[in-house]
């Protein structure tokens, strides 16, 4: 009858194997993300050194690999063939000489880069910048001078073209 309730067997969901959560990105991935807007992203096979937030270094630092600074450095940093990244928590009071420099934290001192200096919106620099290319994101802070260095080959080609135009009476 209609008042009698018919019971139907309830199908229980079958348990599915639980997959492990994906691995968190490693430091190499985060370094690639930090410099992804640069003119030459670092290759995945290179070495890098990380100075963590608890590291305090006084003196001269030189190396032959990329450098990520999240701690405090005072002195000079010299990695002419590599990239120096000053992380969001990094505090640098040093002269920096590198192929490329990315600033997300704080730098007090002159920065010289062969290729590019990139100051992101969380970055602040008090010092002079010398590089072939300089990018300053909106919201970043800079107090100092900027000197764009031309490549000697570009400069020679430019002066040759200018002298040829002058001789031609243009």
C-alpha positions as CSV (number, residue, x, y, z in Angstrom):
1,X,0.0,0.0,0.0
2,X,0.9,3.6,-0.3
3,X,1.6,4.0,3.4
4,X,4.0,1.2,3.4
5,X,7.5,2.3,2.7
6,X,9.5,0.3,0.3
7,X,13.1,0.1,1.3
8,X,15.7,0.0,-1.4
9,X,19.3,-1.0,-0.8
10,X,21.6,2.0,-0.5
11,X,24.8,1.8,-2.5
12,X,27.8,2.9,-0.5
13,X,30.4,4.8,-2.5
14,X,33.5,2.7,-3.2
15,X,36.7,4.1,-1.6
16,X,39.1,5.6,-4.2
17,X,42.8,5.5,-3.7
18,X,43.9,8.9,-2.4
19,X,46.7,10.4,-4.4
20,X,49.5,12.3,-2.7
21,X,49.4,16.1,-2.9
22,X,51.7,17.6,-5.5
23,X,55.2,18.5,-4.4
24,X,55.6,22.1,-3.4
25,X,57.8,24.1,-5.8
26,X,61.4,23.9,-5.0
27,X,63.8,26.8,-4.7
28,X,64.9,26.5,-8.2
29,X,61.3,26.9,-9.4
30,X,60.8,30.0,-7.2
31,X,64.1,31.4,-8.5
32,X,62.8,30.9,-12.1
33,X,59.5,32.5,-11.2
34,X,61.3,35.5,-9.7
35,X,63.4,36.1,-12.8
36,X,60.8,35.0,-15.3
37,X,60.3,38.6,-16.4
38,X,64.0,39.1,-17.1
39,X,65.6,39.2,-20.5
40,X,67.4,35.9,-20.0
41,X,65.7,33.5,-17.7
42,X,68.1,31.2,-15.9
43,X,68.5,27.7,-17.1
44,X,67.1,24.9,-15.1
45,X,70.5,23.2,-14.9
46,X,72.5,25.9,-13.2
47,X,73.6,26.1,-9.5
48,X,72.4,28.7,-7.0
49,X,73.2,29.6,-3.5
50,X,70.4,30.7,-1.1
51,X,71.2,32.9,2.0
52,X,68.1,32.3,4.2
53,X,66.3,34.8,6.4
54,X,68.4,33.9,9.5
55,X,71.8,34.4,7.7
56,X,73.8,37.6,8.5
57,X,76.9,38.1,6.5
58,X,79.6,40.8,6.9
59,X,82.3,41.0,4.3
60,X,83.0,40.2,0.7
61,X,81.0,37.6,-1.1
62,X,82.1,36.2,-4.5
63,X,80.9,33.2,-6.4
64,X,80.3,31.4,-9.6
65,X,76.6,30.7,-9.3
66,X,73.3,32.5,-9.0
67,X,72.6,34.0,-5.6
68,X,69.3,34.4,-3.7
69,X,69.5,36.6,-0.6
70,X,66.7,36.5,1.9
71,X,68.9,37.4,4.9
72,X,71.2,40.3,5.6
73,X,74.5,41.1,3.8
74,X,76.9,43.9,4.4
75,X,80.1,44.4,2.3
76,X,80.5,43.6,-1.4
77,X,78.9,41.0,-3.7
78,X,80.8,40.0,-6.8
79,X,79.3,37.4,-9.1
80,X,80.0,38.9,-12.6
81,X,78.7,36.0,-14.7
82,X,75.5,35.3,-12.6
83,X,72.3,36.7,-11.2
84,X,71.8,38.2,-7.8
85,X,68.2,38.2,-6.5
86,X,67.5,40.1,-3.3
87,X,64.4,38.4,-2.0
88,X,61.4,40.2,-0.3
89,X,63.0,39.7,3.1
90,X,66.5,40.4,2.0
91,X,68.4,43.5,3.4
92,X,71.6,44.3,1.5
93,X,74.1,47.0,2.5
94,X,76.6,46.3,-0.2
95,X,78.0,47.1,-3.6
96,X,76.6,44.5,-6.0
97,X,78.5,43.5,-9.3
98,X,76.7,40.9,-11.3
99,X,75.4,39.9,-14.8
100,X,71.8,40.6,-13.7
101,X,70.3,41.9,-10.4
102,X,66.6,41.5,-9.3
103,X,65.6,43.5,-6.3
104,X,62.4,42.5,-4.3
105,X,63.8,43.6,-0.9
106,X,66.0,46.4,0.3
107,X,69.4,47.4,-1.1
108,X,71.6,50.3,0.2
109,X,74.6,50.6,-2.1
110,X,75.5,50.9,-5.7
111,X,74.4,48.2,-8.2
112,X,76.4,47.4,-11.3
113,X,75.0,44.8,-13.8
114,X,76.4,43.8,-17.2
115,X,72.9,42.9,-18.6
116,X,70.0,44.2,-16.5
117,X,68.8,45.6,-13.2
118,X,65.2,44.8,-12.3
119,X,63.6,46.6,-9.3
120,X,60.2,45.0,-8.5
121,X,57.3,46.8,-6.8
122,X,58.3,45.5,-3.3
123,X,61.9,46.6,-3.9
124,X,63.7,49.6,-2.6
125,X,67.2,50.8,-3.6
126,X,69.2,53.7,-2.3
127,X,72.3,53.9,-4.5
128,X,73.4,54.4,-8.1
129,X,72.5,51.9,-10.9
130,X,74.7,51.1,-13.8
131,X,73.6,48.5,-16.4
132,X,72.7,48.0,-20.1
133,X,69.0,47.8,-19.2
134,X,67.1,48.9,-16.1
135,X,63.4,48.1,-15.3
136,X,61.6,49.7,-12.4
137,X,58.2,48.4,-11.6
138,X,55.4,50.7,-10.4
139,X,55.5,51.0,-6.7
140,X,59.2,50.4,-6.4
141,X,61.5,52.9,-4.6
142,X,64.7,54.3,-6.0
143,X,66.9,57.1,-4.6
144,X,70.0,57.5,-6.7
145,X,71.2,57.9,-10.3
146,X,70.7,55.7,-13.3
147,X,73.5,55.2,-15.9
148,X,72.5,53.1,-19.0
149,X,75.7,51.5,-20.4
150,X,75.6,50.8,-24.1
151,X,77.3,47.8,-25.5
152,X,80.6,48.8,-27.2
153,X,79.5,47.0,-30.4
154,X,76.2,49.0,-30.4
155,X,78.0,52.2,-29.6
156,X,80.5,51.7,-32.5
157,X,77.7,50.9,-35.0
158,X,75.8,53.9,-33.8
159,X,78.8,56.3,-34.2
160,X,79.7,54.8,-37.5
161,X,76.1,55.3,-38.8
162,X,76.1,58.9,-37.5
163,X,79.4,59.7,-39.2
164,X,78.3,58.1,-42.5
165,X,75.1,60.2,-42.4
166,X,77.0,63.3,-41.6
167,X,79.4,62.7,-44.6
168,X,76.5,62.0,-46.9
169,X,75.0,65.4,-45.9
170,X,71.8,64.1,-44.3
